Amino acid sequence: MIDRRSALALGLAVPGLAGLAACGPNASGGTGGGGGGGSADSGSLRLAWWGNPTRNENTENAVAAYKESAPDVTISLEPGEWSGYWDKLATQTAGGDFPDVVQMDEKYLAEYGERGALLDLAGAGLDTSEFVEGSVEVGELADVGLAAINAGLNAFAFAINPVVFEQAGVEIPDDTTWTWDDVIDTAVAISEATPDGTWGMTQVGSVQGLFQVWVRQAGQDQYKDGAAGFDAPTATAWFEWAKRIQDSGAGPDASTSVEDAAASMDQSLFNTGRIGMTVLWSNQVVAHDALAEKGILVLRPPSVAGSAAEAQLWYKASMYWAVSAKSANPEAAVAFVDFLVNSPEAGKVLSVERGVPGNLAVRESIVGDLDESSKKAVDFLNAIESELGAPPEITPQGGGEFEAILTRASDDMLFGTITAEEAAQRLLDELSAALS
């Protein structure tokens, strides 16, 4: 079972991408894709995605629904698991055998798009007029255009275990006004009011999503112009704040934190009632809500100023749909993607398993059918819509290593082998090396 740290990050390397250089628009070789005709309502396509049994079933049902309106389109299904998906896709791309439609992750969008593997969906006529503001731009690359369209939206959030708060006699914070200091103060209050072995919050020093919230509130970002977008003082302040979680007793010691990060989600300290607060991406709300004794509450991350309007949150694509630039039938591929993201019929089949639909009309059409856990994720995205900051720069080539670099620096700092300042400099140095 996937562990908590991997669930937050999914920061695995993508080997073999050097072969993509031979797969750009000027490369010689095969045509790739499924082959077939040249119209939107006929021909053959290949569809590749990573997932789980639920996602596989939903995707198969969506394809079946599409076949009812486009019976002359043949779609071959290529489901996979995250662990092997990227190796296979890199091999297929290097061999000129890239599937027509692929599920894509933000960490690797630039890797594929900037090497000419992905079609400009806007140029191909994909309709994005119903998408919420800020949700289309997250798939744009300067040299490609709209390289991918989000298959579902995420935002970073805090999760509250109300049972632990109740046991400690601590009130749930007001997430529209709480600060970073308030987070630690709340967590300390829980730790002090509960038995040994229960803490107020998880250690979050190695969590990429919250680190990015931190640097954005400092007027920076994780990346800028393809390089690190934050400076050493801002990263140092982050590590110092993370160290306070441990030193104040707000969270566990370093050894316990490392063990917790490696635990399966159902065995995490949070979901077994020994932690009051943790962090997650909003598409993980459903899983945590099912595991926690009485479900969870979803809160905004804190802000420096104590104002939700200054939290600098953003909509992140939980994953994307992309089309091969070398598809033999791009019209049919784009028409199928249009169905997946713009059709209420597809929305009802796919639901929010890939994230909350970016298309507002689709989102509205499915809300009435959602269970309470799924509604929590939708309600959170709706609540923060007016508070969003500018979309961040897409992860550049090499940026997929960031989470591992951050984790090493954070762990060493928490174990006392390096200082917060040294952790910050290492983070910058190793990230710069990965991006070069």
Steps between C-alpha positions, in 0.01 A plus 500: 500500500623850416648689796407849617811669360457340158132586497590866554784506254497224239844641424651212305770538237428455130787307344558484131376847413815579306347291224227759464745726321461273199122527514443866428303640209800488265603148588492226241345162560155354556178688552419357843150500637215277411481566133179514301311782338505876512162599645368552850240226483697211356834324527690322774658642814712377788431628851759464778463585869623399845256434776326249720205262464245778554662731246535216253131415525395865471722550195369189330143617562579845361644345184187285466283811533704680234461206261124553506542840335806410291453133404759515222783593738693205639681567829760256629549522876845495663457529878804483726635574845705804596811295576540378143304756303779750435761242402256358247397841367863611457579178313195539279588860424860422412374227268246723326216306660347769724127434564252743345355615834695481825444586861780741594643628829610859563850393604567363152290726278799712402716190448267379226355826372827683445638208302216515252300198616174681578241668280385859560141431601391862466634512146318176430171656606436363850222703666604637841240776528322342798813445708548692823750786480856387564435135422596499131827691538644222716534291183669763283864493390661798330637304204200271457179678591240299688706184541241332723160564656436423863301185569414625847604778737675496836600754757719463805322474833518414867303203630357500852419190703207631709518207742851601613397864535201397710712278723741789556226756558650723231280704267524457123691804366346760270680421177425842351709676764756256642874555464802269491558573869137411571554158343782417740319651799190291424710187457688560825171539685385161368828328585491634857135402557524143372690189616862438399512367147238744369606824333340805353637468147716299266850618410460680167853622431538267203159571341542670163147640480519687830855618426368654180220675693770639733723641227204641304391695807851645507448636148703221340417157359651157457617579147563809293618497139594134526718546809441505875261783576576542871803627690703358788354723775145395413596131495689544828190649663302198377737252659507702822120487515507125438756458780265685735237232438740244645666710771173637641337159520237601246602193299699180553876455524698441182502120518127477556435749220708299252317181598165675463588631154578144389184350650205407283224756504270286713775450759611863516495679834233733365257233387553290813403792724843599633544822301262795489610668175669394180524631145379366167394580148126536474452193281625296800212621717278204410760241604580669832134565574429129470791401725464747787263388777247779449626638172706815453456873464678684218661836576699755306874516569604791725629834380764740626251784530212295640289561190374231265512753218880505536557126526613479134331166435459377144316235304732213417409243242485169682580354160451589135385365167745551215502402133799376304643755256555208264158340528382368166150618591528821702144610424356187658740521793407861577129422459533220756685727746229760446245239607701407809530856630195679360221243506269478804445138401871426538510706818236284663694187410844626599373697803780660709734201515755687285425827678221757487401585139645826373198546275246682717198370309620143544575563868150637558341204323662241728481668842156360578623145450813526716539338840583713802875436478516610137292808579761605756761516224269691266392741774862578585591588141189713468578680827850606397421597141487875567821487708735338251838641409658486156563150360856382566751420231480141380773274637800528263703207376683344794255641755352159565787446745395788726303299756786257556747788539269678746448180700872432537571855613208506742576161654866584554406833658246337733752236608745778581772420248462835322356839593193663344729734309706210368183312403381801301829535313508127424144520369595780261827340391354156431192640327715720278710199408189298415367777277826560314 
